[in-house]
Amino acid sequence: MNWLAENALPIWVVGAIALAMAFIVFVQTRASGALVAMIVIAAITAGLLLLERYLETPREAVERSLYEVADRVEANDMDGALSYLAATADPEIRKEIVTEMPQFEFEVANVLGEPKIDVDATGNSATVECRGVVVGKLKRDGMKVGADDRLTLQWIRQGDRWLIESCTSQEDWNRALGRRRQQK
């Protein structure tokens, strides 16, 4: 049933078809029952669309949290980014945020494309595969930098919040940074 709460298209299509059928019956028969049916169909469709709009499924909550983390990074808000880490999160993630983020001034931090989000059956953990991009400059010398990477994030629900528990990257940024430092 989550698919219905995440996508308004089936509601629109079924509502439009039912309304069209009731309209055809009304035009052919001029029966007041068909007019009442049109009003009821329109009300039910509107109610379902409002419900779909205001219900947030676990998948939608994870997606919202993912974009909020990107917004925190783009705003150079280290404490805000750290607030999205679970208490059980990999300590390396926290260490990397605390040591690396202050060295940069981010101009852009975005999730590109549609993230692939799989929520487990219990609704308490999720896996997100996405493509992230950051653009900014080094604070020490103003050099422009950017990164584009595919990430896999493990999220867990704690209360009404979704928090990052682990993150893996396709790129080995430590190795890449080490190579860059050796070239200097």
N, C-alpha and C positions, 0 to 999 in steps of 0.2 A: 504493500500500500504506500510505501515511501515514494515510489515513482510518481504517484499522483500528486503528492505534496511537493514534489520538486519540479514538476513540469505542468504548466497551465495549458499546454496545447491540447491534450485529450479532453479537458473540461470544455475548452472553446469549441472543439470539433463536435463533441457529442451534444453540447447545448445548441449549437447552430443547426445540426441535423434535426434534433427534436423540435426546435422552434420552427424550422422550415416545414416539417411534416404537419405540425399543428396549424401553421398558417395556411397550408394547402387545404386542409380539412375545413378551416374556417371560411376560406374563399369559396369553396365548393358548396358548403352547407349553410353558411351564415348562422351556425349554431352557437349559442352562448357558451356551451360547454367547451368548444374549441377555443373561444376567446379566453376563457378562464384557464384552460390548459396552457395557452401561450404565456399568460401572466405568471402562472406557477413555474413553468419551465424557465422563464427569464429570471425569476426570483431564486430558484434553486441554483441555476448557473452562476448568478452573481454571488450567492452565498458561498458556493464552492470556490469561486475565484478569490474571494476575500479570505477564506480559510487557507487556501494555498499560499496566498501572499503573506499571511501573518504567522503560519506554522513554520518553524525552523526544524528541519530534520537534522539528525546527527551529521550527515554528510555536508549539509549546508553550513552547520556550525563550524566544522573543521575547515571548510573552505574560507569562511569569514575570518577565522583565526589566522589562517595562512596569510591572507592579504593584510591583516592587521600587523602581523610580524614584519612584513615587507614595508608597511608604512612607518613602523617604528625605526627600522634601519634607515629608511630614506630620510627620516627626520633627525638622524644621528642621535637617537634616544637610546643609549645603552641600557639604562635601567628599565625602560619599557620593553626592550628586546629580551632582557633577562627575565622579566616577569612572565614570559611565555615558556619558560623552561620548568619542567616538572621537578619536584624535589628529588626524584629518582633518576633524573637525567644523567647522561654520560658526563662525567666531570670535565672531559676534554672540550665539550661544547661550551660550557661556562668559561673555561680558561681561555679558549680561543676568542670568545666575545670580549672578555675583559682585557686581553692583551692586544688584540688586533684592531678592534673597532675604534678605539681612541686615536689610532694612527691615521685614520682616513676621515675625510669629509665627504659623505655620500651625497650625490645629486639625484641619482636614480637607483631604486631598488624595486624590481618588479618580478612578478611571476608571469612568464610568457605562455601563451596558449592556455588550453584547458587542463588543469591539474587532474591526474587520475587519482581518485580517492576511493579506497576500499575500507568500509567500516565493518568491523566484525559483527557477528550475530548478536552479541550482547549489547552492542552500541557503546562500549566503554573504551575501545581502542581502534585506531585507524592507521592505515598506511597511505601516505601521499607520495606520488611520483610526479615531479614537476620540473620545469626548466626555469631557472632563476637567473636574473641578470642584475649586476650592480655596476654603476659608473660613479666615479668620484675622483678625488685627488688626494695625494699624500700630503699630510699637514706639514711635514718637515721640509719639503722642497717644492710643493705645488704641482708635482708631476701628475698628469692625468692617468688614471688607471681604470680598468674595466674587467669584468669577469662574466662569463656565460657558462653555466654548468647545469647538469642534470642531477637532481637531488632526490633522495628517498628519505622521507621523514616518518618516524614512528610517533604517533600522538596517543595520549591517554586522556580520558575524561576525569577530572577531579572536580566534583561538585557540578557546577554549571559551566565550567571552563574547560577548554581543550588545550593541553600543554604538550610541548615537544619532549619526548623521552630520548630519542636518538636521531642522528642525522648522518647519512652517508652521502658522499660526493663521488661523482664519476672521475673527477680530476683529483690528482694528488697535489693539493696546493702547497703543502709543506715542501715537497720535493721541488716544485716549480719555483717557490720563493728562494729555496736554497740554491738552485741553479742561478737565479738572478743575482743573488748576493755574491756568488763565486765569480761572476763575469765582471764585477766592478773592479 
